[in-house]
Amino acid sequence: MKKHVLLISFILCSFLSARAFTFSVVVKGYIRDSSGYAVANKAVRIFNNDSTNTACQVSHTVYTNPNGYYIDTVSCTNPIGKLLVVVEDCKGQRILRDAITTSVSNTIEVNFKLCTVPGTVSCKAYFRDTLTPNGVKFMSQWSFAPAGDSIIGRTWYFGDTTRPLTGNRVDPTHYYSKPGIYSVCLAIRTKNGCENKYCTTITIKDNSAPPATCKAYFTDSTVSNGIRFNSKHAYEPVGDSIISRTWYFGDSSQPLTGNRVDPTHYYSKPGIYNVCLAIRTKNGCENKYCTTITVKDSRPVNCKAYFTYSFKDSVVYFNSAGSSAPDGDSIISRTWYYTDVVQNNQLVLQGNVIDTFIRYAIPGNYTVYLVIRTRKGCESKTAVTVVIPARPAECTLQPRVVIHERVGARKFRFSSSMSTAAGDSIISRKWKFGDGTAMDGNEISPLKEYRDTGVYAVCVLFKTKKGCEKEVFIVAVVKDSTLANPPATGCKAVFTFSTQDRAAKFNSSGSVGTTQQDSIISRTWLFGDSTQPVTGSVDPLHVYAKAGTYTVYLYIKTKSGCESKYAATVTIAPLTTGCQASAQFTATRVSPKKVQFNSLPSSSAAGDSIVQRKWKFGDGTVLEGNAVSPVKEYPFLGIYNACLTIKTARGCAAETCKQVTVQDTTGLNESAINFVKIIAINPNPVVTRMLVTIWSRNANTEVEIGIIDIYGAPKMSIKKVLSQGNNIIEIPVANLYRGPYFLRVSSRGSKDSKMFYKL
């Protein structure tokens, strides 16, 4: 590297000359709270948001002064058309503002008005220390006072025999007469009387010169995933050994401690970095070596952010499985940006969530952004405008579908009815009988004969003259009465339920088999609305979209083959006028025992807002307050029942619960854990040929792919080795009987499943 000094000097001169022809934009503004007071020491982040100028890498962070004022200059070799300015509010949510540049002026002013949480704003004492030739320098500029207040007194306690240093010194330097461990404290006092104290310990080493016979040294080379450093030529005296190597990579990353001889480091952006290696030997010799390295921009440019969406009522479902990364790369981050129409702010969902949803209660046009980032640093952004149409107020349907009579062993007479609004009428009923056959037209009571035995999901799609649509599912169980050994009888399906607002909680623990030794191996629930059947749950919680009377069915099957059905009518009363709230959340595992929760999909009525969120994580811990997306680290592996309860400003309340699985990865390196997920099943329903898209976090992941019927019986199993990213696999299903099934994929540390229908 040092052999090319003249070449590097020429490149640097060319680089500095090129930088002389840059385009600069000044971004400034004020940040105040809801009471109009200045917000000091607030972080303001500025990013390039110009899709036509992706080569300009802008990522600046500035802080407001005591007057709540910030200012920053952004420069680039190309014209800057649009910037993104981001500030966090009192709830931890990000507020985003687009800053548009013009040819008239190179100065943009972006102001923010933030919310405040009473009782949480206080003064805070804090300092850092660094060793200098004259002693230890302490820096307290990170201490802060509330908006409208200021620090008027700082008292330093250095932990030795010297007297405290009074006054208001921000960064004093203190000399210690001998080595040791000292407790240093800083006490602050503000103009309005707020007081706070911060203490920490520092270690003063022996200043006697260590042996000068050890030497730190390293070389560097470019590899596919970063810069590899090698310190094997560092040496120590005879009879001594290097016991510590500390690497400083020259960017914002933390130093790498330990005794790594040849680490590899990935830099997030190109540039010139000052890299240092500090070594220490067993006998106390210390030495440090530094040099500069040049990192070129080798990031891929052909990744692409992409997502589709669909909506039902006011809920919009997004899927970004179509986003792509180059061969040998993979997507490690997906960030979704939504618009909150109630507070007119933009909300952010971070992590790597492939498919998500949000509820828009108010009709209109909403722009949703998706930003992806790959393991090798490629970034891409896309935006889609979602149009939520106004729903006709008179479009209210209450459909009812039942098996009116069993005509034969495999023949059924179905019956359908539906109440509509005044002046409306049913013009179409489309029947799908679950075996691949369908009936169009407007048949009220069709007669259907099945060829094979099995369990069939029958659905009817109603359409009215005014354009209202509603889909209803029921289950038809076809048995063979000619069996030599008919299934056992005497089991009983039964359930109880309770309702609150639009949620119904069911419990089928009272269902029994033919004997105490006969266990229930399958439960299938139909909730009487347009949602699909739910299998496997003993006590499901179901939220109905609107008030009405619903017939709920439970089908059970025991180990001995006994089957039973139970039905009950559930009445969901209308909510109090103006009191509408929906609690929804997602749970994404971000480490072996850590889960990121997000309640962004929760909603309230127009003009109302959520003021309280109570999280019950299922391990006995509870989080009060109004945390939108808390992170929970579970103490043990297992399955937890997590619940979210919300309350709105108008006093509305809602609750929802779901199971969170924390998998066992004890003893495994995090990089070796195999995370797999079923992205898509195409087509669904399927006839003979099914293509499954399965995502894998790591390369060479061994998985088992199986098909299971709704009773839990395995029907097919194959083993595959997945590459990193999305894998498309063909699954043979021609030999399956018609009906519902589960596709399951499992690896050493992860598993996922989805339902599909065989026609």
Secondary structure, DSSP 8 states (H G I E B T S, - for coil): -GGGHHHHHHHHHHHHHHHTS-EEEEEEEEEEETTS-B--S-EEEEEE--TT-TT---EEEEE--TTSEEEEEEEESS---EEEEEEE-TTS-EEEEEEE--SS-SEEE--EEE---TT----B---EEEEETTEEEEE-TT-B--TT--EEEEEEE-SSSS--B-S--SS-EE--SS-EEEEEEEEEEETTS-EEEEEEEEEE---S---S--B---EEEEETTEEEEE-TT-B--TT--EEEEEEE-SSSS--B-S--SS-EE--SS-EEEEEEEEEEETTS-EEEEEEEEEE-----S--B---EEEEETTEEEEE-TT-B--TT--EEEEEEEEEETTTTEEEEE-SB-SEEEEE--S-EEEEEEEEEEETTS-EEEEEEEEEE----TT---EEEEEEEEE-SSSEEEEEEEEE--TT--EEEEEEE-SSS-EE-SB-SS-EEE-SS-EEEEEEEEEEETTS-EEEEEEEEEE--TT-SS------B---EEEEETTEEEEE-TT-B-SSTT--EEEEEEE-SSSS--EES-SS-EEE-SS-EEEEEEEEEEETTS-EEEEEEEEEE----TT--EE---EEEEEETTEEEEE-TT-EE-TT--EEEEEEE-SSS-EE-S--SS-EEE-SS-EEEEEEEEEEETTS-EEEEEEEEEE---TTS-GGG---EEEEEEESSSBSSEEEEEEEESSSSEEEEEEEEETTS-EEEEEEEEE-SEEEEEEEE-TTS-SEEEEEEEE-SS-EEEEEEEE-
